[in-house]
Amino acid sequence: MAETTVRTTPDAMDAAKLEATLDAALDAARAGDSARVEALLDPVHPADVADLLEQVSETDREALLAMGSAVIDGEVLSEISDAIREEVLDALSDDVVADALRELDSDDLVDIVEDLEAKDQGRLLGAMDAADRMAVEQALAWPEHSAGRLMQRETVVAPEHWTVGEAIDFLRKADHLPDQFYHVILVDPRMQPVGYVTLGRVLSAARAVRLKDITEDSFRTVAATDEEADVAYIFNQYHLISCPVVDGSGRLVGVITIDDAMIVLDEEHEEDMLLLAGVGEEASVSDGPLETVKQRLPWLVVNLFTASLSALVISQFQNTIATLVALAALMPIVASTGGIAGTQSLAVAVRALATRDLTRANAGRVVRRELLAGLMNGVGLALILGAAGVLIFGDWHLGAVLALAMMVNQVVAALGGVLVPLTLERMGLDPALASGTFVTTLTDVMGFFAFLGLATVMLT
C-alpha cells in the first residue's frame, strides 16, 4: 500500500482561535497558496475542516478544493455531509481521491460510496486497492441501512482456546490492526463468535489465563441483515462498545463499533426532527434554493389543504360570528393553545417511540396519562380564560364558552399528540411522518368547532 501523508492528531482549539485559523486558511486558498493552507489546517480537526467546506459559498469551496491534499484527506472526506459529497469528489483529482481513500477503514469507505450515483461509485471503486474494493463491494451486497452496510470488516479475532499470552504475542506481531478496536473476538473452528474480551482485561491478566475465562457478559451478536436502527438501539440499550456481525450461518463477517452506532442514532433523531417540521429528512443548510423548495413545498401544499378544513368549519358558523364579532378575535386563542399542547404531547410520543419506551405494552397507560394531563391543563387554562372573558367582556356566558372550549381542545390535543404517531407506527410508517400536520389540523378544527359550536348554543 502506498505511503500517504496523514494529518497529525489535532490539539483542541478554542472557538476564537479555530475561527481565525479557518478564516486565514480560506484567505490562503483564495490566493492559491497551498503550502500555507496545509500548514494552517494541519492542526485542525477533520470535522472542523469538513464544516468549513460545507458552510462556505460554492466559489470559496472550489478554491479550497483546488488545494487538493492540502485540504482533503481520508478523515475529512468521511466527515463531509452527503449533501455536498458528490460536489467535493467531482472537484478532486483521481490521485487525491485515491490517497484519501487509502486511509479509511471499510465501514467509512462504504459510507462514502453507498449514496453516490453509479458513475461516481465506479470512479471511487476504481481508485481503491483491490482488497478495499472487494470489501466495499461485498458490503454493498447487503441490504441498504443494514448492519452489513454499517460494519467494518477489519476485526481482531482469536481462537477460543488461546491464552492471554498468545493473544498479546499475536497482536504485537500483526502487520495491520484496525485503527480502532475495543475487543478481541473469540471464535470457534467454524469462525462463529462465541465471546469477546476487552483490551483492558487482556493487558491486565496473567499470560497463562485463558481468554474464554475473562470474556465479557455483555457479549451478543447481530445479523448482517438487521436494520441499522435496531443495531443502534441495542448499543444504546445495553451499553455496548462493539458488537460482532454474523452472516446467515452464524460466521463472523465484521464488527460494528460504538461510534458508528451513535452516528446512526443521531441521524435517526435528526430525521425525526426534520420530518416533524415538514422539511424533508435530507434537509441541509448547504442546500440551494431549488432543493429547499422541493423539500418544503409539498408539505406546505398539504398544510394548505388541511387548513382549508378549519376554514370550512368556521364558514359553518358565519351567523354566530356576525351576531357576536368578539368571537372572531377570541377564536385563535383556543386553537393556538391547543396546537401548542398537541405539539408538546407529540414531541414526547415520537421520542418515546424512537427509543422504544412507548410500546404496545404501555400504550394504554400513556394514553390515559395524556388524557388526564390534558384535562388538568384544560381546567387550569379554562379558569384563567373564563375569568378573563367575564372581566373583559362582562358576559359570564362568553366566559363559560371560552372555558369549556379550552377544556375540550386541551383533551383533544393531548390525545391527538400520542394517538397520531401511535397510529402511524402501527401502520408501519415513520411516527414522525406528517404527525405535526395532522395534530395541528386536529386541534385547529376541533378548537374552532368546540368554541363556535358552544357559542351558537349558549350565546344565540
KOLTIRO-174153 format. One record per residue (C-alpha): x, y, z; residue number from 1. Coordinates in steps of 0.5 Angstrom, whole numbers, m for minus. Layout:
REM residues N
      x      y      z    k
      X      Y      Z  NUM
...
This chain:
REM residues 460
      x      y      z    k
      0      0      0    1
      3      7     m2    2
      5     12      3    3
      1     18      5    4
      1     24      9    5
     m3     23     15    6
     m6     29     18    7
     m3     30     25    8
     m7     29     31    9
    m10     36     33   10
    m10     39     39   11
    m16     42     42   12
    m17     50     40   13
    m22     55     43   14
    m27     58     39   15
    m24     64     37   16
    m17     61     35   17
    m21     56     31   18
    m25     61     27   19
    m19     66     26   20
    m15     59     23   21
    m20     58     19   22
    m21     65     16   23
    m14     65     15   24
    m14     58     11   25
    m19     61      7   26
    m16     67      5   27
    m10     63      3   28
    m14     58     m1   29
    m17     65     m5   30
     m9     67     m6   31
     m7     60     m9   32
     m2     59     m3   33
     m3     51     m2   34
      3     51      3   35
      0     56      8   36
     m7     52      7   37
     m4     46      9   38
      0     49     15   39
     m6     52     18   40
    m11     46     17   41
     m6     41     19   42
     m7     42     27   43
    m15     43     26   44
    m19     37     27   45
    m22     34     21   46
    m29     35     23   47
    m28     43     23   48
    m25     42     16   49
    m31     39     14   50
    m35     44     17   51
    m31     50     13   52
    m33     46      7   53
    m40     46      8   54
    m41     53     10   55
    m37     57      5   56
    m40     59     m1   57
    m39     55     m8   58
    m34     60    m10   59
    m30     59     m4   60
    m31     52     m3   61
    m28     51    m10   62
    m22     55     m8   63
    m21     50     m2   64
    m22     44     m6   65
    m17     47    m11   66
    m11     46     m6   67
    m12     38     m6   68
     m9     34     m1   69
     m7     40      3   70
    m15     41      5   71
    m17     34      4   72
    m15     27      7   73
    m19     21      9   74
    m22     23     15   75
    m24     30     12   76
    m27     26      7   77
    m31     22     11   78
    m34     28     16   79
    m36     31     10   80
    m44     32      9   81
    m48     27      4   82
    m51     34      1   83
    m44     36     m2   84
    m40     30     m2   85
    m41     29    m10   86
    m39     36    m11   87
    m33     35     m7   88
    m31     29    m10   89
    m32     32    m17   90
    m27     37    m16   91
    m22     33    m14   92
    m17     29    m18   93
    m16     22    m18   94
    m10     22    m15   95
    m12     26     m9   96
    m18     22     m8   97
    m14     15     m8   98
    m10     18     m3   99
    m15     20      2  100
    m19     13      1  101
    m13      9      3  102
    m13     12     10  103
    m20      9     11  104
    m23      3     14  105
    m28     m1     10  106
    m34      2     14  107
    m32      9     12  108
    m31      7      5  109
    m38      4      5  110
    m41     10      8  111
    m38     15      3  112
    m39     10     m3  113
    m46      8     m2  114
    m50     14     m3  115
    m47     16     m9  116
    m49     16    m16  117
    m47     10    m20  118
    m42     13    m24  119
    m39     16    m18  120
    m39     10    m15  121
    m35      7    m20  122
    m30     12    m20  123
    m29     11    m13  124
    m28      4    m13  125
    m23      4    m19  126
    m19      9    m14  127
    m19      4     m9  128
    m14     m2     m7  129
    m16     m9     m9  130
    m17    m11     m2  131
    m21     m5      0  132
    m25     m5     m7  133
    m27    m12     m5  134
    m29    m11      2  135
    m34     m5      0  136
    m37     m9     m6  137
    m38    m14     m1  138
    m41     m9      4  139
    m46     m6     m1  140
    m49    m13     m3  141
    m52    m13      4  142
    m59     m9      4  143
    m59     m1      5  144
    m59      1     12  145
    m57     m6     15  146
    m52     m8     20  147
    m48    m11     14  148
    m47     m4     11  149
    m45     m1     18  150
    m40     m6     20  151
    m32     m5     19  152
    m29    m12     16  153
    m23    m11     20  154
    m23    m15     26  155
    m19    m18     31  156
    m20    m25     33  157
    m17    m30     37  158
    m19    m38     38  159
    m23    m39     44  160
    m17    m44     47  161
    m12    m38     47  162
     m9    m35     53  163
     m8    m28     54  164
      0    m29     53  165
     m2    m32     46  166
     m6    m26     44  167
     m1    m21     46  168
      4    m24     42  169
     m1    m24     36  170
     m3    m17     37  171
      5    m15     37  172
      7    m19     31  173
      1    m17     27  174
      2    m13     21  175
     m4     m9     21  176
     m9     m8     26  177
    m16     m3     26  178
    m15      4     28  179
    m20      3     33  180
    m22     m3     36  181
    m24     m5     43  182
    m25    m13     44  183
    m21    m19     42  184
    m27    m23     39  185
    m26    m31     41  186
    m29    m35     35  187
    m30    m43     35  188
    m27    m47     29  189
    m32    m45     24  190
    m31    m38     25  191
    m37    m37     29  192
    m36    m32     35  193
    m37    m34     42  194
    m35    m29     46  195
    m30    m23     47  196
    m25    m20     52  197
    m24    m12     53  198
    m17    m10     51  199
    m16     m8     59  200
    m17    m15     61  201
    m12    m17     56  202
     m7    m13     59  203
     m8    m14     66  204
     m9    m21     66  205
     m3    m26     67  206
      0    m29     61  207
     m3    m36     63  208
    m10    m34     64  209
    m15    m37     58  210
    m18    m32     54  211
    m25    m35     55  212
    m24    m35     63  213
    m24    m27     62  214
    m30    m26     57  215
    m35    m20     58  216
    m42    m21     60  217
    m45    m16     55  218
    m43    m21     49  219
    m48    m21     44  220
    m48    m21     36  221
    m52    m18     31  222
    m54    m21     24  223
    m51    m17     18  224
    m59    m16     15  225
    m61    m13     22  226
    m63     m6     21  227
    m58     m1     23  228
    m63      3     27  229
    m64     m4     31  230
    m57     m4     32  231
    m56      3     35  232
    m62      1     40  233
    m58     m5     42  234
    m52     m1     43  235
    m56      5     47  236
    m60      0     51  237
    m54     m5     53  238
    m49      0     53  239
    m44     m4     48  240
    m38     m1     46  241
    m37     m6     40  242
    m41    m12     37  243
    m39    m18     32  244
    m44    m18     26  245
    m45    m25     23  246
    m48    m28     17  247
    m54    m33     16  248
    m49    m39     18  249
    m47    m35     24  250
    m40    m34     22  251
    m36    m27     23  252
    m36    m22     18  253
    m35    m16     21  254
    m36    m11     27  255
    m40     m5     29  256
    m36      0     34  257
    m40      5     38  258
    m38     11     34  259
    m42      8     28  260
    m48      6     32  261
    m48     13     35  262
    m48     16     29  263
    m54     12     27  264
    m58     14     33  265
    m56     21     32  266
    m58     21     24  267
    m65     18     27  268
    m66     23     32  269
    m65     29     26  270
    m69     25     21  271
    m75     25     26  272
    m74     33     28  273
    m74     35     20  274
    m80     30     19  275
    m84     33     25  276
    m82     40     22  277
    m84     38     15  278
    m78     40     11  279
    m76     33      9  280
    m71     28     12  281
    m65     30      8  282
    m65     38      9  283
    m59     42     10  284
    m56     49     11  285
    m52     47      5  286
    m58     46      0  287
    m59     51     m5  288
    m66     55     m6  289
    m69     50    m11  290
    m67     44     m7  291
    m70     47     m1  292
    m77     49     m4  293
    m77     42     m7  294
    m77     39      0  295
    m81     44      4  296
    m87     46     m2  297
    m90     39     m2  298
    m91     40      6  299
    m94     47      5  300
    m99     44      0  301
   m101     39      5  302
   m102     44     10  303
   m106     49      5  304
   m111     43      4  305
   m111     42     12  306
   m112     49     13  307
   m118     49      9  308
   m122     44     14  309
   m121     50     19  310
   m124     55     14  311
   m129     50     13  312
   m131     49     20  313
   m131     57     21  314
   m136     58     15  315
   m141     54     18  316
   m142     59     24  317
   m142     65     20  318
   m148     68     23  319
   m146     66     30  320
   m140     71     29  321
   m144     76     26  322
   m148     76     32  323
   m142     77     37  324
   m136     80     33  325
   m132     79     39  326
   m132     71     37  327
   m127     73     31  328
   m122     76     36  329
   m122     70     41  330
   m122     64     36  331
   m115     64     35  332
   m113     63     43  333
   m117     57     44  334
   m114     54     37  335
   m107     56     38  336
   m106     54     45  337
   m109     47     43  338
   m104     47     38  339
    m98     48     43  340
   m101     43     47  341
   m101     38     42  342
    m94     39     40  343
    m92     38     47  344
    m95     31     47  345
    m93     30     40  346
    m86     31     41  347
    m86     27     48  348
    m89     21     44  349
    m85     21     38  350
    m78     21     42  351
    m81     15     46  352
    m83     11     40  353
    m76     12     37  354
    m73     10     44  355
    m78      4     45  356
    m80      7     51  357
    m87      7     48  358
    m89      0     46  359
    m96     m4     46  360
    m95     m6     53  361
    m95      1     56  362
    m99      5     50  363
   m106      5     54  364
   m103      7     60  365
    m99     13     57  366
   m106     15     53  367
   m109     15     60  368
   m104     19     63  369
   m104     24     57  370
   m112     24     57  371
   m111     26     65  372
   m106     31     64  373
   m110     35     58  374
   m116     35     62  375
   m112     38     68  376
   m109     43     64  377
   m115     45     61  378
   m118     46     67  379
   m113     51     69  380
   m113     55     63  381
   m120     55     63  382
   m120     58     70  383
   m116     64     67  384
   m119     65     60  385
   m126     64     63  386
   m125     69     68  387
   m121     74     63  388
   m127     73     59  389
   m132     75     64  390
   m128     81     67  391
   m126     84     60  392
   m133     83     56  393
   m137     83     62  394
   m141     77     60  395
   m141     70     64  396
   m144     66     58  397
   m138     68     54  398
   m133     66     60  399
   m136     60     60  400
   m136     58     53  401
   m128     60     53  402
   m127     56     59  403
   m131     50     56  404
   m128     50     49  405
   m121     51     52  406
   m122     44     56  407
   m125     41     50  408
   m119     43     46  409
   m113     41     51  410
   m116     34     52  411
   m116     33     44  412
   m109     36     43  413
   m106     31     49  414
   m110     25     46  415
   m108     27     39  416
   m101     28     40  417
   m100     21     42  418
   m105     17     38  419
   m103     20     32  420
    m96     18     32  421
    m98     11     35  422
   m103     10     29  423
    m97     12     24  424
    m93      7     28  425
    m98      1     28  426
    m99      2     20  427
    m91      1     19  428
    m90      9     18  429
    m85     13     21  430
    m88     16     27  431
    m85     23     25  432
    m88     23     18  433
    m93     29     18  434
    m95     28     25  435
    m94     35     26  436
    m99     37     20  437
   m104     32     23  438
   m104     34     30  439
   m104     42     28  440
   m110     41     24  441
   m114     36     29  442
   m113     42     34  443
   m115     47     30  444
   m121     44     27  445
   m124     42     34  446
   m122     48     37  447
   m126     52     32  448
   m132     47     32  449
   m132     47     40  450
   m131     54     41  451
   m136     57     36  452
   m141     51     37  453
   m141     52     44  454
   m142     60     43  455
   m148     58     38  456
   m152     54     43  457
   m150     59     49  458
   m150     66     46  459
   m155     66     41  460
